[in-house]
């Protein structure tokens, strides 16, 4: 279990549910599925590729419930931010409401922590929360202040679908994770949409897709204008090439088959031919996430929402 984690926007991970299935373009290079195939990522068992025979193990697409992990946060005395189900989705259709209720009971009992619940299944979360909370607290319930609810929005279509549903779901803090960011996102007003925090990041791992620098800048600027905390996790495998330089230095000499790419701002595709920046393209270099770092225009953005006392 992740008592410590390298994820910049949380302190620990807790996985009472593991396994998931794809729902949108943001799932194409899922890190959790990749870790599972390698027997990593707090699964407790080794998974085989989805096309392989099980031979006594299980596939990542098989949803697993871990009742033995429910009490782990209760044993963590020091307050921390906890990412719930980093290796799955707590609102997957394969997770029974009864088990979701047990997860929420733990979060309510461990009020010293802030629990970050993130899903791509915004409709399922919106439908489940009233049922779960009514069971736990009765008809006159209110969401505990230590439970943050969030959705992933990798592009405008995902934002338009999921953020309004998040807005309609009771929560003390609502957040949106735009990682991997696969296209430009515009909000009329983040505060009007009840967004309290935005996380942004580029994709890492094999077959990672570049993130146009202006997509990240635009989200940052929208957050600054609305006074919403902005947390930039990483560029991912691809980094913008500094102005005036033909390319960046490969990380440990490792370069993917297409080390340089012109990435279209609006349509999200690569061009090998050189074009003018005025046409909306950015020169990108695949150098690895560690070398790419997380600086935007020379500074880090690692902001958090103001936490509400329990």
NORRABEL-V353582 format. One record per pair of residues at least 12 apart in sequence whose ideal C-beta (glycine too) atoms are under 10 Angstrom apart, sorted by the first residue. I is the first residue (numbers start at 1). J is the second residue. If there is no record, write none. Layout:
i=I j=J
i=I j=J
This chain:
i=1 j=13
i=1 j=14
i=1 j=15
i=1 j=16
i=1 j=42
i=1 j=44
i=1 j=66
i=1 j=69
i=1 j=72
i=1 j=73
i=1 j=75
i=1 j=76
i=2 j=14
i=2 j=15
i=2 j=41
i=2 j=42
i=2 j=72
i=2 j=82
i=2 j=83
i=2 j=86
i=2 j=87
i=3 j=72
i=3 j=75
i=3 j=76
i=3 j=80
i=4 j=80
i=5 j=42
i=5 j=81
i=5 j=82
i=5 j=83
i=5 j=86
i=7 j=81
i=7 j=83
i=7 j=86
i=7 j=116
i=7 j=199
i=7 j=201
i=7 j=233
i=7 j=234
i=8 j=199
i=8 j=201
i=8 j=231
i=8 j=232
i=8 j=233
i=8 j=234
i=8 j=294
i=8 j=300
i=8 j=302
i=9 j=81
i=9 j=83
i=9 j=116
i=9 j=175
i=9 j=177
i=9 j=179
i=9 j=197
i=9 j=199
i=9 j=201
i=9 j=231
i=9 j=232
i=9 j=233
i=9 j=302
i=9 j=303
i=9 j=304
i=10 j=80
i=10 j=81
i=10 j=82
i=10 j=83
i=10 j=84
i=10 j=86
i=10 j=114
i=10 j=115
i=10 j=116
i=10 j=118
i=10 j=199
i=10 j=304
i=11 j=76
i=11 j=78
i=11 j=79
i=11 j=80
i=11 j=81
i=11 j=82
i=11 j=83
i=11 j=113
i=11 j=114
i=11 j=116
i=12 j=72
i=12 j=73
i=12 j=76
i=12 j=80
i=12 j=81
i=12 j=82
i=12 j=83
i=12 j=86
i=12 j=113
i=13 j=41
i=13 j=42
i=13 j=82
i=13 j=83
i=13 j=84
i=13 j=85
i=13 j=86
i=13 j=87
i=13 j=116
i=14 j=42
i=14 j=66
i=14 j=69
i=14 j=70
i=14 j=72
i=14 j=73
i=14 j=76
i=14 j=82
i=14 j=83
i=14 j=84
i=14 j=85
i=14 j=86
i=14 j=87
i=14 j=103
i=14 j=106
i=14 j=107
i=14 j=110
i=14 j=113
i=14 j=115
i=14 j=116
i=15 j=32
i=15 j=41
i=15 j=42
i=15 j=43
i=15 j=44
i=15 j=64
i=15 j=66
i=15 j=69
i=15 j=72
i=15 j=83
i=15 j=84
i=15 j=85
i=15 j=86
i=15 j=87
i=15 j=88
i=15 j=90
i=16 j=64
i=16 j=65
i=16 j=66
i=16 j=67
i=16 j=68
i=16 j=69
i=16 j=70
i=16 j=71
i=16 j=72
i=16 j=73
i=16 j=84
i=16 j=85
i=16 j=88
i=16 j=90
i=16 j=95
i=16 j=99
i=16 j=100
i=16 j=102
i=16 j=103
i=16 j=106
i=17 j=63
i=17 j=64
i=17 j=65
i=17 j=66
i=17 j=69
i=17 j=84
i=17 j=85
i=17 j=87
i=17 j=88
i=17 j=89
i=17 j=90
i=17 j=91
i=17 j=92
i=17 j=94
i=17 j=95
i=17 j=99
i=17 j=100
i=17 j=103
i=18 j=32
i=18 j=36
i=18 j=41
i=18 j=42
i=18 j=43
i=18 j=44
i=18 j=45
i=18 j=47
i=18 j=58
i=18 j=60
i=18 j=62
i=18 j=63
i=18 j=64
i=18 j=65
i=18 j=66
i=18 j=69
i=18 j=85
i=18 j=86
i=18 j=87
i=18 j=88
i=18 j=89
i=19 j=32
i=19 j=33
i=19 j=36
i=19 j=43
i=19 j=47
i=19 j=58
i=19 j=59
i=19 j=60
i=19 j=61
i=19 j=62
i=19 j=63
i=19 j=64
i=19 j=65
i=19 j=85
i=19 j=87
i=19 j=88
i=19 j=89
i=19 j=92
i=19 j=94
i=19 j=95
i=20 j=32
i=20 j=33
i=20 j=36
i=20 j=60
i=20 j=61
i=20 j=62
i=20 j=63
i=20 j=85
i=20 j=87
i=20 j=88
i=20 j=89
i=20 j=92
i=20 j=94
i=20 j=119
i=20 j=120
i=20 j=121
i=21 j=33
i=21 j=50
i=21 j=60
i=21 j=61
i=21 j=62
i=21 j=63
i=21 j=88
i=21 j=89
i=21 j=92
i=21 j=93
i=21 j=94
i=22 j=61
i=22 j=120
i=23 j=89
i=23 j=92
i=23 j=119
i=23 j=120
i=23 j=121
i=23 j=152
i=23 j=158
i=24 j=120
i=24 j=152
i=24 j=153
i=24 j=154
i=24 j=155
i=24 j=157
i=24 j=158
i=24 j=161
i=24 j=162
i=24 j=182
i=25 j=154
i=25 j=155
i=25 j=157
i=25 j=158
i=25 j=180
i=25 j=182
i=25 j=183
i=25 j=209
i=25 j=268
i=26 j=120
i=26 j=152
i=26 j=153
i=26 j=154
i=26 j=155
i=26 j=158
i=26 j=177
i=26 j=178
i=26 j=179
i=26 j=180
i=26 j=181
i=26 j=182
i=26 j=203
i=27 j=89
i=27 j=120
i=27 j=152
i=27 j=154
i=27 j=180
i=28 j=154
i=28 j=180
i=28 j=182
i=28 j=203
i=28 j=207
i=28 j=209
i=29 j=180
i=29 j=203
i=29 j=204
i=29 j=205
i=29 j=206
i=29 j=207
i=29 j=208
i=29 j=209
i=29 j=237
i=30 j=60
i=30 j=87
i=30 j=180
i=30 j=205
i=31 j=86
i=31 j=87
i=31 j=180
i=31 j=203
i=31 j=204
i=31 j=205
i=32 j=60
i=32 j=85
i=32 j=86
i=32 j=87
i=32 j=88
i=32 j=89
i=33 j=47
i=33 j=49
i=33 j=50
i=33 j=59
i=33 j=60
i=33 j=61
i=33 j=87
i=34 j=60
i=34 j=204
i=34 j=205
i=34 j=206
i=35 j=47
i=35 j=60
i=35 j=86
i=35 j=87
i=35 j=205
i=36 j=48
i=36 j=49
i=36 j=50
i=36 j=57
i=36 j=58
i=36 j=59
i=36 j=60
i=36 j=61
i=36 j=87
i=36 j=88
i=37 j=49
i=37 j=50
i=37 j=52
i=37 j=59
i=37 j=60
i=39 j=57
i=40 j=87
i=41 j=60
i=41 j=86
i=41 j=87
i=41 j=88
i=42 j=66
i=42 j=69
i=42 j=86
i=42 j=87
i=42 j=88
i=43 j=57
i=43 j=58
i=43 j=60
i=43 j=64
i=43 j=66
i=43 j=87
i=43 j=88
i=44 j=64
i=44 j=66
i=44 j=68
i=44 j=69
i=45 j=57
i=45 j=58
i=45 j=64
i=46 j=58
i=47 j=59
i=47 j=60
i=47 j=61
i=47 j=62
i=48 j=60
i=60 j=87
i=60 j=88
i=61 j=94
i=62 j=94
i=63 j=88
i=63 j=89
i=63 j=92
i=63 j=93
i=63 j=94
i=63 j=95
i=63 j=96
i=63 j=99
i=64 j=87
i=64 j=88
i=64 j=94
i=64 j=95
i=65 j=88
i=65 j=94
i=65 j=95
i=65 j=96
i=65 j=98
i=65 j=99
i=65 j=100
i=65 j=102
i=65 j=103
i=66 j=88
i=66 j=99
i=67 j=99
i=67 j=102
i=67 j=103
i=69 j=103
i=69 j=106
i=70 j=99
i=70 j=102
i=70 j=103
i=70 j=105
i=70 j=106
i=70 j=109
i=71 j=106
i=71 j=109
i=71 j=110
i=72 j=106
i=72 j=110
i=73 j=103
i=73 j=106
i=73 j=107
i=73 j=109
i=73 j=110
i=73 j=112
i=73 j=113
i=73 j=115
i=74 j=106
i=74 j=109
i=74 j=110
i=74 j=112
i=74 j=113
i=75 j=110
i=76 j=110
i=76 j=112
i=76 j=113
i=77 j=110
i=77 j=112
i=77 j=113
i=78 j=112
i=78 j=113
i=79 j=110
i=79 j=111
i=79 j=112
i=79 j=113
i=79 j=114
i=79 j=146
i=79 j=307
i=79 j=310
i=80 j=110
i=80 j=112
i=80 j=113
i=80 j=114
i=80 j=115
i=81 j=113
i=81 j=114
i=81 j=115
i=81 j=116
i=81 j=146
i=81 j=148
i=81 j=304
i=81 j=307
i=82 j=107
i=82 j=110
i=82 j=113
i=82 j=114
i=82 j=115
i=82 j=116
i=82 j=117
i=82 j=146
i=82 j=148
i=83 j=115
i=83 j=116
i=83 j=117
i=83 j=118
i=83 j=148
i=83 j=150
i=84 j=103
i=84 j=104
i=84 j=106
i=84 j=107
i=84 j=115
i=84 j=116
i=84 j=117
i=84 j=118
i=84 j=119
i=84 j=147
i=84 j=148
i=84 j=150
i=85 j=103
i=85 j=116
i=85 j=117
i=85 j=118
i=85 j=119
i=86 j=116
i=86 j=118
i=88 j=119
i=89 j=117
i=89 j=118
i=89 j=119
i=89 j=120
i=89 j=121
i=89 j=124
i=89 j=125
i=89 j=152
i=90 j=103
i=90 j=104
i=90 j=117
i=90 j=118
i=90 j=119
i=90 j=121
i=90 j=124
i=90 j=125
i=90 j=128
i=91 j=117
i=91 j=118
i=91 j=119
i=91 j=120
i=91 j=121
i=91 j=122
i=91 j=123
i=91 j=124
i=91 j=125
i=91 j=126
i=91 j=127
i=91 j=128
i=91 j=129
i=91 j=151
i=92 j=119
i=92 j=120
i=92 j=121
i=92 j=124
i=93 j=121
i=93 j=124
i=95 j=121
i=95 j=124
i=95 j=128
i=97 j=127
i=97 j=128
i=97 j=131
i=97 j=132
i=97 j=135
i=98 j=132
i=98 j=135
i=100 j=124
i=100 j=125
i=100 j=128
i=100 j=129
i=100 j=131
i=100 j=132
i=100 j=135
i=101 j=128
i=101 j=131
i=101 j=132
i=101 j=133
i=101 j=134
i=101 j=135
i=101 j=136
i=102 j=132
i=102 j=136
i=103 j=115
i=103 j=117
i=103 j=132
i=104 j=117
i=104 j=128
i=104 j=129
i=104 j=132
i=104 j=133
i=104 j=135
i=104 j=136
i=104 j=137
i=104 j=143
i=104 j=144
i=104 j=147
i=105 j=132
i=105 j=135
i=105 j=136
i=107 j=144
i=107 j=146
i=107 j=147
i=108 j=133
i=108 j=136
i=108 j=137
i=108 j=143
i=108 j=144
i=108 j=146
i=108 j=147
i=108 j=310
i=109 j=144
i=110 j=146
i=110 j=310
i=111 j=144
i=111 j=145
i=111 j=146
i=111 j=147
i=111 j=309
i=111 j=310
i=112 j=146
i=112 j=310
i=113 j=146
i=113 j=147
i=113 j=310
i=114 j=145
i=114 j=146
i=114 j=147
i=114 j=148
i=114 j=172
i=114 j=173
i=114 j=304
i=114 j=305
i=114 j=307
i=114 j=308
i=114 j=310
i=115 j=144
i=115 j=146
i=115 j=147
i=115 j=148
i=115 j=149
i=116 j=147
i=116 j=148
i=116 j=149
i=116 j=150
i=116 j=173
i=116 j=175
i=116 j=177
i=116 j=197
i=116 j=199
i=117 j=129
i=117 j=147
i=117 j=148
i=117 j=149
i=117 j=150
i=117 j=151
i=117 j=171
i=117 j=175
i=118 j=148
i=118 j=149
i=118 j=150
i=118 j=151
i=118 j=152
i=118 j=175
i=118 j=176
i=118 j=177
i=118 j=199
i=119 j=149
i=119 j=150
i=119 j=151
i=119 j=152
i=119 j=162
i=119 j=166
i=119 j=177
i=120 j=151
i=120 j=152
i=120 j=153
i=120 j=154
i=120 j=158
i=120 j=161
i=120 j=162
i=120 j=177
i=121 j=151
i=121 j=152
i=121 j=162
i=121 j=165
i=122 j=149
i=122 j=150
i=122 j=151
i=122 j=152
i=122 j=153
i=122 j=158
i=122 j=161
i=122 j=162
i=122 j=163
i=122 j=164
i=122 j=165
i=122 j=166
i=122 j=167
i=122 j=168
i=122 j=169
i=123 j=161
i=123 j=162
i=123 j=165
i=123 j=168
i=123 j=169
i=124 j=165
i=125 j=149
i=125 j=150
i=125 j=151
i=125 j=162
i=125 j=165
i=125 j=166
i=125 j=169
i=125 j=171
i=126 j=149
i=126 j=151
i=126 j=162
i=126 j=164
i=126 j=165
i=126 j=166
i=126 j=167
i=126 j=168
i=126 j=169
i=126 j=170
i=127 j=165
i=127 j=169
i=128 j=169
i=129 j=141
i=129 j=143
i=129 j=147
i=129 j=149
i=129 j=168
i=129 j=169
i=129 j=170
i=129 j=171
i=130 j=169
i=130 j=170
i=133 j=147
i=133 j=170
i=141 j=170
i=142 j=170
i=142 j=172
i=143 j=169
i=143 j=170
i=143 j=171
i=143 j=172
i=143 j=173
i=144 j=171
i=144 j=172
i=144 j=308
i=144 j=310
i=145 j=171
i=145 j=172
i=145 j=173
i=145 j=307
i=145 j=308
i=145 j=309
i=145 j=310
i=146 j=172
i=146 j=173
i=146 j=307
i=146 j=308
i=146 j=309
i=146 j=310
i=147 j=170
i=147 j=171
i=147 j=172
i=147 j=173
i=147 j=310
i=148 j=171
i=148 j=172
i=148 j=173
i=148 j=174
i=148 j=175
i=148 j=196
i=148 j=197
i=148 j=305
i=148 j=307
i=148 j=308
i=149 j=166
i=149 j=169
i=149 j=170
i=149 j=171
i=149 j=172
i=149 j=173
i=149 j=174
i=149 j=175
i=149 j=196
i=150 j=162
i=150 j=166
i=150 j=171
i=150 j=173
i=150 j=174
i=150 j=175
i=150 j=176
i=150 j=177
i=150 j=195
i=150 j=196
i=150 j=197
i=150 j=198
i=150 j=199
i=151 j=163
i=151 j=164
i=151 j=165
i=151 j=166
i=151 j=167
i=151 j=169
i=151 j=174
i=151 j=175
i=151 j=176
i=151 j=177
i=151 j=195
i=152 j=176
i=152 j=177
i=152 j=178
i=152 j=179
i=152 j=180
i=152 j=199
i=153 j=166
i=153 j=176
i=153 j=177
i=153 j=178
i=153 j=179
i=153 j=181
i=153 j=182
i=153 j=185
i=153 j=187
i=153 j=195
i=153 j=198
i=154 j=177
i=154 j=178
i=154 j=179
i=154 j=180
i=154 j=181
i=154 j=182
i=154 j=183
i=154 j=185
i=154 j=203
i=154 j=209
i=155 j=178
i=155 j=180
i=155 j=181
i=155 j=182
i=155 j=183
i=155 j=184
i=155 j=185
i=155 j=215
i=155 j=268
i=156 j=182
i=156 j=183
i=156 j=184
i=156 j=185
i=156 j=186
i=156 j=187
i=157 j=182
i=157 j=183
i=157 j=185
i=158 j=176
i=158 j=178
i=158 j=182
i=158 j=183
i=158 j=185
i=159 j=176
i=159 j=178
i=159 j=183
i=159 j=185
i=159 j=186
i=159 j=187
i=159 j=193
i=159 j=195
i=160 j=185
i=160 j=186
i=160 j=187
i=162 j=176
i=163 j=176
i=163 j=185
i=163 j=187
i=163 j=190
i=163 j=193
i=163 j=194
i=163 j=195
i=164 j=193
i=164 j=194
i=166 j=193
i=166 j=194
i=166 j=195
i=167 j=192
i=167 j=193
i=167 j=194
i=167 j=195
i=168 j=194
i=169 j=194
i=171 j=194
i=171 j=196
i=172 j=196
i=172 j=305
i=172 j=307
i=172 j=308
i=172 j=310
i=173 j=194
i=173 j=195
i=173 j=196
i=173 j=197
i=173 j=304
i=173 j=305
i=173 j=306
i=173 j=307
i=173 j=308
i=174 j=193
i=174 j=194
i=174 j=195
i=174 j=196
i=174 j=197
i=174 j=305
i=175 j=195
i=175 j=196
i=175 j=197
i=175 j=198
i=175 j=199
i=175 j=228
i=175 j=229
i=175 j=231
i=175 j=304
i=175 j=305
i=176 j=190
i=176 j=193
i=176 j=195
i=176 j=196
i=176 j=197
i=176 j=198
i=176 j=199
i=176 j=200
i=176 j=219
i=176 j=228
i=177 j=197
i=177 j=198
i=177 j=199
i=177 j=200
i=177 j=201
i=177 j=231
i=177 j=233
i=178 j=198
i=178 j=199
i=178 j=200
i=178 j=201
i=178 j=211
i=178 j=215
i=178 j=216
i=178 j=219
i=178 j=232
i=178 j=233
i=179 j=199
i=179 j=200
i=179 j=201
i=179 j=202
i=179 j=203
i=179 j=204
i=179 j=211
i=179 j=231
i=179 j=232
i=179 j=233
i=179 j=234
i=179 j=236
i=180 j=200
i=180 j=201
i=180 j=202
i=180 j=203
i=180 j=204
i=180 j=205
i=180 j=208
i=180 j=209
i=180 j=210
i=180 j=211
i=180 j=234
i=180 j=236
i=181 j=199
i=181 j=200
i=181 j=201
i=181 j=202
i=181 j=203
i=181 j=209
i=181 j=211
i=181 j=212
i=181 j=215
i=181 j=216
i=181 j=218
i=181 j=219
i=181 j=236
i=181 j=268
i=182 j=202
i=182 j=203
i=182 j=209
i=182 j=210
i=182 j=211
i=182 j=212
i=182 j=215
i=182 j=268
i=183 j=209
i=183 j=211
i=183 j=212
i=183 j=215
i=183 j=264
i=183 j=265
i=183 j=266
i=183 j=267
i=183 j=268
i=184 j=212
i=184 j=214
i=184 j=215
i=184 j=216
i=184 j=218
i=184 j=219
i=184 j=265
i=184 j=266
i=184 j=267
i=184 j=268
i=185 j=198
i=185 j=200
i=185 j=215
i=185 j=218
i=185 j=219
i=185 j=222
i=186 j=218
i=186 j=219
i=186 j=222
i=187 j=218
i=187 j=219
i=187 j=222
i=187 j=223
i=187 j=226
i=187 j=228
i=188 j=222
i=188 j=226
i=189 j=222
i=189 j=225
i=189 j=226
i=189 j=228
i=190 j=219
i=190 j=222
i=190 j=223
i=190 j=225
i=190 j=226
i=190 j=227
i=190 j=228
i=190 j=230
i=191 j=225
i=191 j=226
i=191 j=227
i=191 j=228
i=192 j=226
i=193 j=226
i=193 j=228
i=195 j=222
i=195 j=223
i=195 j=226
i=195 j=228
i=195 j=229
i=195 j=305
i=196 j=228
i=196 j=229
i=196 j=305
i=196 j=306
i=196 j=308
i=197 j=223
i=197 j=228
i=197 j=229
i=197 j=230
i=197 j=231
i=197 j=303
i=197 j=304
i=197 j=305
i=197 j=306
i=198 j=219
i=198 j=220
i=198 j=222
i=198 j=223
i=198 j=226
i=198 j=228
i=198 j=229
i=198 j=230
i=198 j=231
i=198 j=232
i=198 j=301
i=198 j=303
i=198 j=305
i=199 j=219
i=199 j=229
i=199 j=230
i=199 j=231
i=199 j=232
i=199 j=233
i=199 j=303
i=199 j=304
i=200 j=215
i=200 j=216
i=200 j=217
i=200 j=218
i=200 j=219
i=200 j=220
i=200 j=223
i=200 j=230
i=200 j=231
i=200 j=232
i=200 j=233
i=200 j=234
i=200 j=294
i=200 j=296
i=200 j=301
i=201 j=216
i=201 j=231
i=201 j=232
i=201 j=233
i=201 j=234
i=201 j=235
i=201 j=236
i=201 j=289
i=201 j=294
i=202 j=215
i=202 j=216
i=202 j=232
i=202 j=233
i=202 j=234
i=202 j=235
i=202 j=236
i=202 j=237
i=202 j=238
i=202 j=239
i=202 j=284
i=202 j=289
i=202 j=292
i=202 j=294
i=203 j=234
i=203 j=235
i=203 j=236
i=203 j=237
i=203 j=238
i=203 j=289
i=204 j=233
i=204 j=234
i=204 j=235
i=204 j=236
i=204 j=237
i=204 j=238
i=204 j=288
i=204 j=289
i=204 j=290
i=204 j=292
i=205 j=236
i=205 j=237
i=205 j=289
i=206 j=237
i=206 j=256
i=207 j=237
i=207 j=256
i=208 j=236
i=208 j=237
i=208 j=238
i=208 j=256
i=208 j=286
i=208 j=288
i=208 j=289
i=209 j=236
i=209 j=237
i=209 j=238
i=209 j=261
i=209 j=263
i=209 j=268
i=209 j=269
i=209 j=270
i=210 j=235
i=210 j=236
i=210 j=237
i=210 j=238
i=210 j=239
i=210 j=240
i=210 j=258
i=210 j=261
i=210 j=262
i=210 j=263
i=210 j=268
i=210 j=269
i=210 j=270
i=210 j=282
i=210 j=284
i=210 j=285
i=210 j=286
i=211 j=234
i=211 j=235
i=211 j=236
i=211 j=237
i=211 j=238
i=211 j=239
i=211 j=240
i=211 j=263
i=211 j=268
i=211 j=282
i=211 j=284
i=211 j=292
i=212 j=238
i=212 j=240
i=212 j=263
i=212 j=264
i=212 j=265
i=212 j=266
i=212 j=268
i=212 j=280
i=212 j=281
i=212 j=282
i=212 j=284
i=213 j=235
i=213 j=238
i=213 j=239
i=213 j=240
i=213 j=241
i=213 j=263
i=213 j=265
i=213 j=282
i=213 j=283
i=213 j=284
i=213 j=296
i=213 j=297
i=214 j=240
i=214 j=263
i=214 j=265
i=214 j=280
i=214 j=282
i=215 j=263
i=215 j=265
i=215 j=266
i=215 j=268
i=215 j=282
i=216 j=230
i=216 j=232
i=216 j=235
i=216 j=240
i=216 j=294
i=216 j=296
i=216 j=297
i=216 j=301
i=217 j=232
i=217 j=296
i=217 j=297
i=218 j=265
i=219 j=232
i=219 j=296
i=219 j=301
i=220 j=232
i=220 j=296
i=220 j=297
i=220 j=301
i=220 j=303
i=223 j=301
i=223 j=303
i=224 j=301
i=224 j=303
i=228 j=303
i=228 j=305
i=229 j=301
i=229 j=302
i=229 j=303
i=229 j=304
i=229 j=305
i=229 j=306
i=230 j=296
i=230 j=301
i=230 j=302
i=230 j=303
i=230 j=304
i=231 j=294
i=231 j=300
i=231 j=301
i=231 j=302
i=231 j=303
i=231 j=304
i=231 j=305
i=232 j=294
i=232 j=295
i=232 j=296
i=232 j=299
i=232 j=300
i=232 j=301
i=232 j=302
i=232 j=303
i=233 j=289
i=233 j=294
i=233 j=301
i=233 j=302
i=234 j=289
i=234 j=290
i=234 j=292
i=234 j=293
i=234 j=294
i=235 j=284
i=235 j=287
i=235 j=288
i=235 j=289
i=235 j=291
i=235 j=292
i=235 j=293
i=235 j=294
i=235 j=295
i=235 j=296
i=236 j=286
i=236 j=288
i=236 j=289
i=236 j=292
i=236 j=294
i=237 j=251
i=237 j=254
i=237 j=256
i=237 j=284
i=237 j=285
i=237 j=286
i=237 j=287
i=237 j=288
i=237 j=289
i=237 j=290
i=237 j=291
i=237 j=292
i=238 j=256
i=238 j=258
i=238 j=259
i=238 j=260
i=238 j=261
i=238 j=263
i=238 j=270
i=238 j=282
i=238 j=284
i=238 j=285
i=238 j=286
i=238 j=287
i=238 j=288
i=238 j=289
i=238 j=292
i=239 j=251
i=239 j=284
i=239 j=285
i=239 j=286
i=239 j=287
i=239 j=288
i=239 j=289
i=239 j=291
i=239 j=292
i=239 j=293
i=239 j=295
i=240 j=263
i=240 j=282
i=240 j=283
i=240 j=284
i=240 j=285
i=240 j=292
i=240 j=296
i=241 j=260
i=241 j=261
i=241 j=282
i=241 j=283
i=241 j=284
i=241 j=285
i=241 j=287
i=242 j=283
i=242 j=285
i=243 j=277
i=243 j=283
i=245 j=283
i=245 j=285
i=246 j=260
i=246 j=274
i=246 j=283
i=246 j=285
i=247 j=259
i=247 j=260
i=247 j=283
i=247 j=284
i=247 j=285
i=247 j=286
i=247 j=287
i=248 j=260
i=248 j=283
i=248 j=284
i=248 j=285
i=248 j=286
i=248 j=287
i=248 j=291
i=248 j=292
i=249 j=285
i=249 j=287
i=249 j=291
i=250 j=285
i=250 j=286
i=250 j=287
i=250 j=288
i=250 j=291
i=251 j=285
i=251 j=286
i=251 j=287
i=251 j=288
i=251 j=289
i=251 j=290
i=251 j=291
i=251 j=292
i=252 j=287
i=252 j=288
i=252 j=290
i=252 j=291
i=254 j=286
i=254 j=287
i=254 j=288
i=254 j=291
i=255 j=285
i=255 j=286
i=255 j=287
i=255 j=288
i=256 j=285
i=256 j=286
i=256 j=287
i=256 j=288
i=257 j=286
i=258 j=270
i=258 j=272
i=258 j=284
i=258 j=286
i=259 j=284
i=259 j=285
i=259 j=286
i=259 j=287
i=260 j=272
i=260 j=274
i=260 j=283
i=260 j=284
i=260 j=285
i=260 j=286
i=261 j=281
i=261 j=282
i=261 j=283
i=261 j=284
i=261 j=285
i=261 j=286
i=262 j=274
i=262 j=275
i=262 j=276
i=262 j=277
i=262 j=279
i=262 j=280
i=262 j=281
i=262 j=282
i=262 j=283
i=262 j=284
i=263 j=280
i=263 j=281
i=263 j=282
i=263 j=283
i=263 j=284
i=264 j=279
i=264 j=280
i=264 j=281
i=264 j=282
i=265 j=279
i=265 j=280
i=265 j=281
i=265 j=282
i=266 j=280
i=267 j=280
i=270 j=284
